[in-house]
Amino acid sequence: MSDSRGERDLRGEGVRKRRPKNEKLKEPEDAKKQTVDSTSNPKETENTARAGLQKGTFCLTRIVLLRYLGFIYSVAFLVALHQNKQLIGKNGLLPAHKYLNNIKNRVGGVKQDMFIHCPSIIWLFNYNTHLDQILDYLAYTGLALSLFLVIRGAANWFIMLALWVIYHSVVSVGQQWFSFGWESQLLETGFLAIFLCPVLNLHTVPQHTPTSLITIYAYRWLIFRIMLGAGLIKIRGDQCWRDLTCMNYHYETQPVPNPLSYYLHQSPELIHKMETLGNHFIELVAPFFLILGRRMTIIGGGIQIFFQVVLITSGNLSFLNWLTIVPSLACFDDRSLSWMFSGRSRSVKCRVAQIQHQMETGKLTPKLGGFIRRVFNISFGLLIAYLSIPVVQNLLSKRQAMNTSFDSLRLVNTYGAFGSITKERTEVIMQGTSSSDPNDPSAKWLEYEFKCKPGNITRRPCVISPYHYRMDWLAWFAAFQNYQHNPWLVHAAMKFLINDEGTTSLIAHNPFEGQPPPKYIRIEHYRYAYTKIGSKEAKSGFWWRRKHIGNYLPPISLRAARDIARQMDWDIPRLKKK
């Protein structure tokens, strides 16, 4: 018996060795490793992702927001690629090189002052000679980076900074063509997106660079300002917003209506009053949902997105409403957006679930760069707060300014839309004649047709949003001003006198295409109104009826155009030799 017991002791099968009292039972290494790597198990990670992500992180939010912003940028650069040479190019309607030279002369050639007055990298190139090529290169580069953003759903500081600098460079020299609120809004939105991303990392879910909460709150502050500013400018502006009658006119008189506008305009007046009340609620009350906790923030973000979709379907307001959806996306965290992503193993959603687990268990070791980034984010937040002071003052002022920038870089701006509503729609209609005498009653005047704005009363209103025809948009403003305030319109008329290919590419129909250009051009002024649904006119194919108001621009000939060109410092229009 003793020998048998001794053998067992030697093999370690007998009496166990007694541990010291203070020694803890060590966890087997295999078990410890399994605990640490539990989330690296594809099956377990997939189950975690399907169970639902945690609240309060914004990794998926960043992906959605960047992809959508990339889409907006791509539209903006596509518009620039198709239209910039004709609008601000060497032979454009408002040439950018002359604009830059005027600034240069005004500041005495001091480079620092030149950049302050017009922040644009175009200063760095020989724009007097190669302006068209520069505009094309900027548009192509911006378009390529935008598409990368759409496809990848990730970026770093340098990509986002490049997009912002390129678009800022174009907007700064765009003059009247780029003078609207959505340009500043895109620049502010793009500027914030720089700090949504890692400095260098291009991973879709960078492990050690969580989405900055400061930037998320900055986006919420942006959508808050956009909507509240729009609501306040209405209440302080046109009386029709206060008596709930503005929507009686809006669908018919907005800059570029679409087919649905025709039908919405003819809704009962009670519906229009409800629309106006709904507008006031969404712009004046719903923005405050964003400061009432997670659930109300999500509801508030959803309301704003729904509102923008309604506006998109009821008119062609460029990419403005599409762009306004971007900051609204910051109202949603990873948990609320998880339904948009696959829960399969190694998916983006699973990687986010893994990072959330590591953060919760303290296994995601913070790095020195993380501390530096937190300090930077706090500093960035303080900068936004400081730049917001004049914006808040403007919102509280009885003399609120709409779509205004308080610094040349347009980092934090004030916004607003439709503070006043036009009650009648007027249009400028350009006409040309081959007659030698423009005053001859028998002279035949042929109309030029723009791409989208109302002209031919039988043409159905177009659908182009989020794309944008800049000349059509400015023509809407020109119709309730005069040609002295719109020199570009006179320049366009001069270009039509020589059948300029660039300018005629901006319109839908040139009645003198393929034949000698007109001898005279004039612009007539008309009042437009929708035909009634079911009326004899509507059944005959007429969307509009119009009434002649009077002459807008007297007939001009090529000789007169040359005199005007000399006065305006434009290139002298000359017919091409065959």
DOMARTOR-527992 format. One record per residue (C-alpha): residue in three letters; chain; x, y, z. Coordinates in steps of 0.2 Angstrom, whole numbers. Layout:
<atoms>
ATOM   residu   chaine       u       v       w
ATOM      ALA        A       X       Y       Z
...
</atoms>
This chain:
<atoms>
ATOM   residu   chaine       u       v       w
ATOM      MET        A       0       0       0
ATOM      SER        A      14      12       4
ATOM      ASP        A      23       9     -12
ATOM      SER        A       8      11     -22
ATOM      ARG        A       5      28     -13
ATOM      GLY        A      22      33     -16
ATOM      GLU        A      21      30     -34
ATOM      ARG        A       5      41     -35
ATOM      ASP        A      14      55     -26
ATOM      LEU        A      28      54     -38
ATOM      ARG        A      16      55     -53
ATOM      GLY        A       7      70     -44
ATOM      GLU        A      -9      59     -43
ATOM      GLY        A      -9      58     -24
ATOM      VAL        A     -10      72     -11
ATOM      ARG        A     -11      89     -18
ATOM      LYS        A       3     102     -14
ATOM      ARG        A      -4     114      -2
ATOM      ARG        A      -3     132      -8
ATOM      PRO        A       2     147       3
ATOM      LYS        A     -12     156      11
ATOM      ASN        A      -9     172       1
ATOM      GLU        A      -7     164     -16
ATOM      LYS        A     -22     166     -27
ATOM      LEU        A     -28     153     -39
ATOM      LYS        A     -21     157     -56
ATOM      GLU        A     -33     157     -71
ATOM      PRO        A     -27     145     -85
ATOM      GLU        A     -18     154     -99
ATOM      ASP        A     -30     146    -112
ATOM      ALA        A     -45     152    -103
ATOM      LYS        A     -37     170    -101
ATOM      LYS        A     -33     171    -119
ATOM      GLN        A     -51     165    -124
ATOM      THR        A     -58     179    -113
ATOM      VAL        A     -47     193    -121
ATOM      ASP        A     -51     187    -138
ATOM      SER        A     -69     183    -136
ATOM      THR        A     -74     197    -148
ATOM      SER        A     -62     192    -161
ATOM      ASN        A     -72     176    -163
ATOM      PRO        A     -82     180    -179
ATOM      LYS        A     -97     171    -174
ATOM      GLU        A     -98     179    -157
ATOM      THR        A     -94     196    -164
ATOM      GLU        A    -108     193    -177
ATOM      ASN        A    -120     189    -163
ATOM      THR        A    -115     204    -153
ATOM      ALA        A    -118     215    -169
ATOM      ARG        A    -135     208    -172
ATOM      ALA        A    -140     210    -154
ATOM      GLY        A    -138     229    -156
ATOM      LEU        A    -125     242    -154
ATOM      GLN        A    -123     253    -139
ATOM      LYS        A    -129     270    -138
ATOM      GLY        A    -118     286    -139
ATOM      THR        A    -104     281    -152
ATOM      PHE        A    -104     288    -169
ATOM      CYS        A     -93     277    -180
ATOM      LEU        A    -107     272    -192
ATOM      THR        A    -113     290    -191
ATOM      ARG        A     -96     296    -198
ATOM      ILE        A     -97     283    -212
ATOM      VAL        A    -115     288    -217
ATOM      LEU        A    -111     307    -216
ATOM      LEU        A     -95     306    -226
ATOM      ARG        A    -103     296    -240
ATOM      TYR        A    -117     308    -241
ATOM      LEU        A    -106     323    -240
ATOM      GLY        A     -96     315    -254
ATOM      PHE        A    -112     314    -265
ATOM      ILE        A    -115     333    -262
ATOM      TYR        A     -98     338    -266
ATOM      SER        A     -98     327    -282
ATOM      VAL        A    -114     336    -288
ATOM      ALA        A    -106     353    -284
ATOM      PHE        A     -90     349    -293
ATOM      LEU        A    -100     342    -308
ATOM      VAL        A    -110     358    -309
ATOM      ALA        A     -93     367    -309
ATOM      LEU        A     -86     356    -322
ATOM      HIS        A    -100     359    -334
ATOM      GLN        A    -103     377    -332
ATOM      ASN        A     -88     387    -324
ATOM      LYS        A     -79     390    -340
ATOM      GLN        A     -94     398    -348
ATOM      LEU        A     -99     408    -332
ATOM      ILE        A     -82     413    -325
ATOM      GLY        A     -69     407    -338
ATOM      LYS        A     -58     417    -349
ATOM      ASN        A     -72     421    -361
ATOM      GLY        A     -86     419    -348
ATOM      LEU        A    -100     430    -344
ATOM      LEU        A     -91     437    -328
ATOM      PRO        A     -73     432    -331
ATOM      ALA        A     -64     428    -315
ATOM      HIS        A     -47     434    -321
ATOM      LYS        A     -54     452    -322
ATOM      TYR        A     -62     450    -305
ATOM      LEU        A     -45     444    -297
ATOM      ASN        A     -35     458    -306
ATOM      ASN        A     -47     471    -299
ATOM      ILE        A     -44     464    -282
ATOM      LYS        A     -26     464    -285
ATOM      ASN        A     -26     482    -290
ATOM      ARG        A     -37     488    -276
ATOM      VAL        A     -25     481    -263
ATOM      GLY        A      -9     486    -271
ATOM      GLY        A      -3     469    -276
ATOM      VAL        A       0     464    -257
ATOM      LYS        A      -2     445    -257
ATOM      GLN        A      -9     443    -239
ATOM      ASP        A     -22     456    -243
ATOM      MET        A     -27     447    -259
ATOM      PHE        A     -30     431    -250
ATOM      ILE        A     -40     439    -236
ATOM      HIS        A     -51     447    -249
ATOM      CYS        A     -52     432    -260
ATOM      PRO        A     -46     415    -252
ATOM      SER        A     -42     405    -267
ATOM      ILE        A     -27     395    -273
ATOM      ILE        A     -31     402    -291
ATOM      TRP        A     -19     416    -285
ATOM      LEU        A      -5     404    -286
ATOM      PHE        A      -6     400    -304
ATOM      ASN        A      -5     410    -320
ATOM      TYR        A     -24     413    -321
ATOM      ASN        A     -23     427    -334
ATOM      THR        A     -17     414    -347
ATOM      HIS        A     -23     397    -341
ATOM      LEU        A     -39     401    -331
ATOM      ASP        A     -50     388    -341
ATOM      GLN        A     -38     374    -338
ATOM      ILE        A     -36     379    -319
ATOM      LEU        A     -55     379    -317
ATOM      ASP        A     -56     362    -326
ATOM      TYR        A     -42     354    -315
ATOM      LEU        A     -50     360    -299
ATOM      ALA        A     -66     353    -304
ATOM      TYR        A     -59     336    -310
ATOM      THR        A     -49     334    -294
ATOM      GLY        A     -63     339    -283
ATOM      LEU        A     -75     327    -292
ATOM      ALA        A     -62     312    -290
ATOM      LEU        A     -60     315    -272
ATOM      SER        A     -79     316    -269
ATOM      LEU        A     -81     300    -278
ATOM      PHE        A     -68     292    -267
ATOM      LEU        A     -77     298    -252
ATOM      VAL        A     -94     291    -258
ATOM      ILE        A     -86     274    -262
ATOM      ARG        A     -74     272    -247
ATOM      GLY        A     -85     280    -233
ATOM      ALA        A     -69     286    -225
ATOM      ALA        A     -56     300    -227
ATOM      ASN        A     -42     309    -218
ATOM      TRP        A     -39     327    -214
ATOM      PHE        A     -29     329    -230
ATOM      ILE        A     -43     323    -242
ATOM      MET        A     -56     333    -233
ATOM      LEU        A     -45     349    -232
ATOM      ALA        A     -41     347    -251
ATOM      LEU        A     -60     346    -255
ATOM      TRP        A     -64     361    -244
ATOM      VAL        A     -49     372    -251
ATOM      ILE        A     -54     367    -269
ATOM      TYR        A     -72     372    -267
ATOM      HIS        A     -68     387    -257
ATOM      SER        A     -56     393    -271
ATOM      VAL        A     -70     391    -284
ATOM      VAL        A     -83     400    -273
ATOM      SER        A     -72     414    -269
ATOM      VAL        A     -70     419    -288
ATOM      GLY        A     -88     414    -293
ATOM      GLN        A     -95     432    -290
ATOM      GLN        A    -114     432    -293
ATOM      TRP        A    -115     414    -298
ATOM      PHE        A    -109     408    -281
ATOM      SER        A    -117     421    -270
ATOM      PHE        A    -131     411    -262
ATOM      GLY        A    -132     403    -245
ATOM      TRP        A    -129     385    -249
ATOM      GLU        A    -112     389    -255
ATOM      SER        A    -107     395    -238
ATOM      GLN        A    -117     381    -230
ATOM      LEU        A    -107     368    -240
ATOM      LEU        A     -91     376    -235
ATOM      GLU        A     -95     376    -217
ATOM      THR        A    -101     358    -218
ATOM      GLY        A     -85     353    -227
ATOM      PHE        A     -74     362    -214
ATOM      LEU        A     -82     352    -200
ATOM      ALA        A     -80     336    -209
ATOM      ILE        A     -61     338    -209
ATOM      PHE        A     -61     336    -190
ATOM      LEU        A     -73     321    -191
ATOM      CYS        A     -59     311    -198
ATOM      PRO        A     -42     304    -193
ATOM      VAL        A     -27     314    -197
ATOM      LEU        A     -19     301    -209
ATOM      ASN        A     -29     284    -206
ATOM      LEU        A     -40     279    -221
ATOM      HIS        A     -49     264    -212
ATOM      THR        A     -67     265    -212
ATOM      VAL        A     -68     261    -194
ATOM      PRO        A     -51     268    -187
ATOM      GLN        A     -49     259    -170
ATOM      HIS        A     -40     272    -161
ATOM      THR        A     -49     287    -168
ATOM      PRO        A     -67     288    -162
ATOM      THR        A     -78     300    -170
ATOM      SER        A     -76     317    -161
ATOM      LEU        A     -91     322    -150
ATOM      ILE        A     -86     340    -152
ATOM      THR        A     -89     339    -171
ATOM      ILE        A    -105     329    -169
ATOM      TYR        A    -112     343    -158
ATOM      ALA        A    -105     356    -170
ATOM      TYR        A    -115     348    -184
ATOM      ARG        A    -131     349    -172
ATOM      TRP        A    -127     367    -169
ATOM      LEU        A    -126     370    -188
ATOM      ILE        A    -143     362    -191
ATOM      PHE        A    -150     371    -176
ATOM      ARG        A    -144     388    -184
ATOM      ILE        A    -150     384    -201
ATOM      MET        A    -168     380    -196
ATOM      LEU        A    -170     393    -182
ATOM      GLY        A    -162     406    -194
ATOM      ALA        A    -174     402    -208
ATOM      GLY        A    -189     402    -196
ATOM      LEU        A    -185     419    -188
ATOM      ILE        A    -181     428    -204
ATOM      LYS        A    -199     422    -210
ATOM      ILE        A    -208     428    -194
ATOM      ARG        A    -198     445    -195
ATOM      GLY        A    -200     447    -213
ATOM      ASP        A    -215     445    -225
ATOM      GLN        A    -232     448    -217
ATOM      CYS        A    -239     433    -227
ATOM      TRP        A    -229     421    -215
ATOM      ARG        A    -238     428    -200
ATOM      ASP        A    -256     428    -208
ATOM      LEU        A    -252     410    -215
ATOM      THR        A    -254     414    -234
ATOM      CYS        A    -236     413    -240
ATOM      MET        A    -239     395    -247
ATOM      ASN        A    -253     402    -258
ATOM      TYR        A    -239     409    -269
ATOM      HIS        A    -223     400    -265
ATOM      TYR        A    -226     385    -277
ATOM      GLU        A    -229     396    -292
ATOM      THR        A    -216     410    -289
ATOM      GLN        A    -201     400    -282
ATOM      PRO        A    -186     401    -293
ATOM      VAL        A    -187     385    -303
ATOM      PRO        A    -203     375    -300
ATOM      ASN        A    -205     357    -304
ATOM      PRO        A    -221     347    -311
ATOM      LEU        A    -227     343    -293
ATOM      SER        A    -226     362    -289
ATOM      TYR        A    -240     365    -302
ATOM      TYR        A    -252     353    -293
ATOM      LEU        A    -247     358    -275
ATOM      HIS        A    -250     376    -279
ATOM      GLN        A    -268     372    -283
ATOM      SER        A    -272     364    -266
ATOM      PRO        A    -286     371    -255
ATOM      GLU        A    -281     387    -245
ATOM      LEU        A    -284     377    -229
ATOM      ILE        A    -270     365    -234
ATOM      HIS        A    -258     380    -238
ATOM      LYS        A    -262     387    -220
ATOM      MET        A    -258     370    -213
ATOM      GLU        A    -242     369    -223
ATOM      THR        A    -237     387    -216
ATOM      LEU        A    -240     382    -198
ATOM      GLY        A    -230     366    -201
ATOM      ASN        A    -216     376    -208
ATOM      HIS        A    -216     387    -192
ATOM      PHE        A    -216     372    -181
ATOM      ILE        A    -202     363    -190
ATOM      GLU        A    -191     379    -191
ATOM      LEU        A    -195     387    -174
ATOM      VAL        A    -199     373    -162
ATOM      ALA        A    -192     357    -168
ATOM      PRO        A    -174     363    -168
ATOM      PHE        A    -175     364    -149
ATOM      PHE        A    -178     345    -149
ATOM      LEU        A    -159     343    -152
ATOM      ILE        A    -155     348    -134
ATOM      LEU        A    -168     337    -125
ATOM      GLY        A    -158     320    -124
ATOM      ARG        A    -155     306    -136
ATOM      ARG        A    -173     301    -140
ATOM      MET        A    -179     318    -144
ATOM      THR        A    -163     322    -154
ATOM      ILE        A    -166     307    -165
ATOM      ILE        A    -184     313    -167
ATOM      GLY        A    -178     331    -171
ATOM      GLY        A    -166     324    -184
ATOM      GLY        A    -179     314    -192
ATOM      ILE        A    -191     328    -193
ATOM      GLN        A    -178     339    -201
ATOM      ILE        A    -174     325    -214
ATOM      PHE        A    -192     322    -218
ATOM      PHE        A    -194     341    -220
ATOM      GLN        A    -180     342    -232
ATOM      VAL        A    -186     328    -243
ATOM      VAL        A    -203     336    -244
ATOM      LEU        A    -194     352    -250
ATOM      ILE        A    -184     342    -263
ATOM      THR        A    -200     334    -270
ATOM      SER        A    -209     351    -272
ATOM      GLY        A    -196     362    -281
ATOM      ASN        A    -178     363    -289
ATOM      LEU        A    -169     372    -275
ATOM      SER        A    -151     367    -281
ATOM      PHE        A    -143     355    -269
ATOM      LEU        A    -148     366    -254
ATOM      ASN        A    -161     354    -246
ATOM      TRP        A    -150     339    -250
ATOM      LEU        A    -135     347    -241
ATOM      THR        A    -146     352    -226
ATOM      ILE        A    -149     333    -223
ATOM      VAL        A    -130     331    -219
ATOM      PRO        A    -129     340    -202
ATOM      SER        A    -146     331    -197
ATOM      LEU        A    -137     315    -199
ATOM      ALA        A    -127     319    -184
ATOM      CYS        A    -143     317    -173
ATOM      PHE        A    -141     298    -175
ATOM      ASP        A    -129     287    -166
ATOM      ASP        A    -122     270    -171
ATOM      ARG        A    -137     261    -162
ATOM      SER        A    -150     271    -172
ATOM      LEU        A    -141     268    -189
ATOM      SER        A    -136     250    -186
ATOM      TRP        A    -151     244    -197
ATOM      MET        A    -142     251    -212
ATOM      PHE        A    -127     240    -211
ATOM      SER        A    -125     221    -213
ATOM      GLY        A    -121     211    -197
ATOM      ARG        A    -111     198    -205
ATOM      SER        A     -94     194    -198
ATOM      ARG        A     -80     206    -202
ATOM      SER        A     -93     219    -208
ATOM      VAL        A     -91     237    -203
ATOM      LYS        A    -105     234    -190
ATOM      CYS        A     -96     220    -182
ATOM      ARG        A     -80     230    -181
ATOM      VAL        A     -89     244    -172
ATOM      ALA        A     -97     231    -160
ATOM      GLN        A     -79     224    -156
ATOM      ILE        A     -73     242    -153
ATOM      GLN        A     -88     246    -142
ATOM      HIS        A     -84     230    -132
ATOM      GLN        A     -66     234    -130
ATOM      MET        A     -70     251    -124
ATOM      GLU        A     -83     245    -112
ATOM      THR        A     -71     232    -104
ATOM      GLY        A     -56     244    -104
ATOM      LYS        A     -46     233    -116
ATOM      LEU        A     -44     247    -129
ATOM      THR        A     -28     255    -123
ATOM      PRO        A     -28     274    -126
ATOM      LYS        A     -13     281    -135
ATOM      LEU        A      -3     297    -133
ATOM      GLY        A     -11     303    -150
ATOM      GLY        A     -28     300    -142
ATOM      PHE        A     -24     313    -128
ATOM      ILE        A     -18     325    -141
ATOM      ARG        A     -33     323    -151
ATOM      ARG        A     -44     327    -136
ATOM      VAL        A     -35     343    -132
ATOM      PHE        A     -37     348    -150
ATOM      ASN        A     -55     344    -151
ATOM      ILE        A     -58     355    -135
ATOM      SER        A     -49     369    -143
ATOM      PHE        A     -59     366    -159
ATOM      GLY        A     -75     367    -150
ATOM      LEU        A     -69     384    -142
ATOM      LEU        A     -65     391    -159
ATOM      ILE        A     -83     386    -165
ATOM      ALA        A     -90     394    -150
ATOM      TYR        A     -80     410    -152
ATOM      LEU        A     -85     411    -170
ATOM      SER        A    -103     409    -166
ATOM      ILE        A    -104     425    -156
ATOM      PRO        A    -109     436    -170
ATOM      VAL        A    -120     422    -177
ATOM      VAL        A    -130     422    -161
ATOM      GLN        A    -131     441    -160
ATOM      ASN        A    -138     441    -178
ATOM      LEU        A    -151     428    -173
ATOM      LEU        A    -157     439    -159
ATOM      SER        A    -156     455    -168
ATOM      LYS        A    -172     463    -175
ATOM      ARG        A    -162     467    -191
ATOM      GLN        A    -157     449    -194
ATOM      ALA        A    -146     447    -209
ATOM      MET        A    -149     432    -220
ATOM      ASN        A    -135     421    -227
ATOM      THR        A    -121     431    -221
ATOM      SER        A    -103     426    -217
ATOM      PHE        A     -93     435    -203
ATOM      ASP        A     -76     430    -209
ATOM      SER        A     -68     428    -226
ATOM      LEU        A     -66     409    -224
ATOM      ARG        A     -85     406    -220
ATOM      LEU        A     -81     395    -206
ATOM      VAL        A     -97     399    -196
ATOM      ASN        A    -111     408    -205
ATOM      THR        A    -129     413    -203
ATOM      TYR        A    -143     406    -214
ATOM      GLY        A    -161     409    -219
ATOM      ALA        A    -172     407    -234
ATOM      PHE        A    -188     415    -242
ATOM      GLY        A    -189     429    -229
ATOM      SER        A    -200     437    -242
ATOM      ILE        A    -211     429    -255
ATOM      THR        A    -215     436    -272
ATOM      LYS        A    -233     437    -276
ATOM      GLU        A    -232     437    -295
ATOM      ARG        A    -220     427    -306
ATOM      THR        A    -211     437    -319
ATOM      GLU        A    -199     431    -332
ATOM      VAL        A    -186     439    -344
ATOM      ILE        A    -187     431    -361
ATOM      MET        A    -173     434    -373
ATOM      GLN        A    -177     436    -392
ATOM      GLY        A    -167     438    -408
ATOM      THR        A    -171     444    -425
ATOM      SER        A    -163     444    -442
ATOM      SER        A    -172     459    -447
ATOM      SER        A    -162     475    -451
ATOM      ASP        A    -174     486    -443
ATOM      PRO        A    -179     480    -425
ATOM      ASN        A    -193     493    -424
ATOM      ASP        A    -202     485    -440
ATOM      PRO        A    -218     478    -434
ATOM      SER        A    -216     464    -447
ATOM      ALA        A    -199     459    -439
ATOM      LYS        A    -200     441    -433
ATOM      TRP        A    -193     439    -416
ATOM      LEU        A    -187     421    -410
ATOM      GLU        A    -186     416    -392
ATOM      TYR        A    -171     408    -383
ATOM      GLU        A    -176     394    -372
ATOM      PHE        A    -167     392    -355
ATOM      LYS        A    -163     374    -348
ATOM      CYS        A    -176     374    -334
ATOM      LYS        A    -184     391    -330
ATOM      PRO        A    -201     394    -337
ATOM      GLY        A    -201     401    -355
ATOM      ASN        A    -212     391    -368
ATOM      ILE        A    -229     390    -359
ATOM      THR        A    -232     372    -366
ATOM      ARG        A    -216     365    -359
ATOM      ARG        A    -218     355    -343
ATOM      PRO        A    -208     361    -328
ATOM      CYS        A    -191     352    -326
ATOM      VAL        A    -184     340    -313
ATOM      ILE        A    -166     344    -310
ATOM      SER        A    -162     344    -291
ATOM      PRO        A    -149     342    -284
ATOM      TYR        A    -141     348    -300
ATOM      HIS        A    -141     366    -303
ATOM      TYR        A    -142     378    -318
ATOM      ARG        A    -134     394    -312
ATOM      MET        A    -139     405    -326
ATOM      ASP        A    -158     400    -324
ATOM      TRP        A    -157     404    -306
ATOM      LEU        A    -150     421    -308
ATOM      ALA        A    -163     425    -322
ATOM      TRP        A    -176     423    -309
ATOM      PHE        A    -169     437    -298
ATOM      ALA        A    -166     447    -314
ATOM      ALA        A    -184     447    -318
ATOM      PHE        A    -189     458    -303
ATOM      GLN        A    -174     469    -305
ATOM      ASN        A    -167     478    -320
ATOM      TYR        A    -153     474    -332
ATOM      GLN        A    -142     488    -324
ATOM      HIS        A    -141     477    -309
ATOM      ASN        A    -138     461    -320
ATOM      PRO        A    -123     465    -332
ATOM      TRP        A    -121     446    -335
ATOM      LEU        A    -138     446    -344
ATOM      VAL        A    -132     460    -355
ATOM      HIS        A    -116     450    -358
ATOM      ALA        A    -126     435    -363
ATOM      ALA        A    -136     445    -375
ATOM      MET        A    -120     451    -383
ATOM      LYS        A    -113     433    -384
ATOM      PHE        A    -129     427    -393
ATOM      LEU        A    -126     440    -406
ATOM      ILE        A    -111     430    -412
ATOM      ASN        A    -118     413    -408
ATOM      ASP        A    -105     410    -395
ATOM      GLU        A    -104     391    -392
ATOM      GLY        A    -100     392    -373
ATOM      THR        A    -114     403    -369
ATOM      THR        A    -127     394    -380
ATOM      SER        A    -122     378    -371
ATOM      LEU        A    -130     385    -356
ATOM      ILE        A    -147     386    -364
ATOM      ALA        A    -159     373    -371
ATOM      HIS        A    -163     381    -387
ATOM      ASN        A    -154     393    -399
ATOM      PRO        A    -166     398    -413
ATOM      PHE        A    -151     403    -423
ATOM      GLU        A    -141     387    -422
ATOM      GLY        A    -134     382    -438
ATOM      GLN        A    -137     398    -447
ATOM      PRO        A    -131     416    -446
ATOM      PRO        A    -133     424    -429
ATOM      PRO        A    -147     437    -426
ATOM      LYS        A    -144     455    -430
ATOM      TYR        A    -152     461    -415
ATOM      ILE        A    -156     454    -397
ATOM      ARG        A    -169     461    -385
ATOM      ILE        A    -176     455    -368
ATOM      GLU        A    -195     456    -365
ATOM      HIS        A    -203     456    -348
ATOM      TYR        A    -218     444    -345
ATOM      ARG        A    -230     439    -330
ATOM      TYR        A    -232     421    -329
ATOM      ALA        A    -246     411    -319
ATOM      TYR        A    -251     392    -319
ATOM      THR        A    -265     387    -329
ATOM      LYS        A    -280     379    -319
ATOM      ILE        A    -280     360    -317
ATOM      GLY        A    -294     354    -329
ATOM      SER        A    -296     370    -338
ATOM      LYS        A    -297     371    -357
ATOM      GLU        A    -279     378    -357
ATOM      ALA        A    -272     364    -347
ATOM      LYS        A    -281     351    -358
ATOM      SER        A    -273     359    -373
ATOM      GLY        A    -256     356    -365
ATOM      PHE        A    -252     373    -357
ATOM      TRP        A    -244     373    -341
ATOM      TRP        A    -243     392    -340
ATOM      ARG        A    -252     407    -346
ATOM      ARG        A    -242     423    -348
ATOM      LYS        A    -245     442    -351
ATOM      HIS        A    -233     454    -359
ATOM      ILE        A    -227     468    -346
ATOM      GLY        A    -215     478    -357
ATOM      ASN        A    -198     479    -364
ATOM      TYR        A    -183     474    -352
ATOM      LEU        A    -168     477    -363
ATOM      PRO        A    -170     487    -379
ATOM      PRO        A    -164     479    -395
ATOM      ILE        A    -145     479    -396
ATOM      SER        A    -134     476    -412
ATOM      LEU        A    -116     469    -413
ATOM      ARG        A    -110     487    -415
ATOM      ALA        A    -119     493    -400
ATOM      ALA        A    -113     478    -391
ATOM      ARG        A     -95     482    -394
ATOM      ASP        A     -97     499    -387
ATOM      ILE        A    -105     491    -371
ATOM      ALA        A     -90     479    -370
ATOM      ARG        A     -77     493    -370
ATOM      GLN        A     -87     502    -356
ATOM      MET        A     -88     486    -346
ATOM      ASP        A     -70     480    -350
ATOM      TRP        A     -76     464    -358
ATOM      ASP        A     -68     456    -373
ATOM      ILE        A     -75     463    -389
ATOM      PRO        A     -87     451    -397
ATOM      ARG        A     -82     446    -414
ATOM      LEU        A     -90     435    -427
ATOM      LYS        A     -80     419    -431
ATOM      LYS        A     -73     419    -449
ATOM      LYS        A     -79     404    -459
</atoms>
